[in-house]
Structure formats: C-alpha cells, structure tokens
Amino acid sequence: MYKASELLKNTKMPVAEVCASVGYDNQLNFIRAFRNIFGISPKNYRDNHRLSQNN
C-alpha cells in the first residue's frame, strides 16, 4: 500500500492502473484494503495530497 500511496500522490495514473500495478486484480478489493489502512478512499487520498502540494 505504500507503493500505491506514492503512485497516487506522484502520478496521474487512474486508480484502476494503480490497483493493477500493486498486484490487485479487483479494484473493489484494492479500494477496501486501501481504506482499511489509510482511512480514506484512494481518490480522496489523492485529492487531499494534491491540495496540500498546491499550497
């Protein structure tokens, strides 16, 4: 999930592509696992980090 979080912060790859690149073949399972670890969805994680990088 660390790799997924880095990809979400530093690339514009779609969540589905991030999901596949970290070994998940099911996007829903990836989103659930990500949310269990970080407490928010991958999209919200990306949005939050994009906002903090722009400030």
ABEGO torsion letter per residue (X at the ends): XAAAAAAAAABABBAAAAAAAAGBABAAAAAAAAAAAAGBBAAAAAAAAAAAAAX
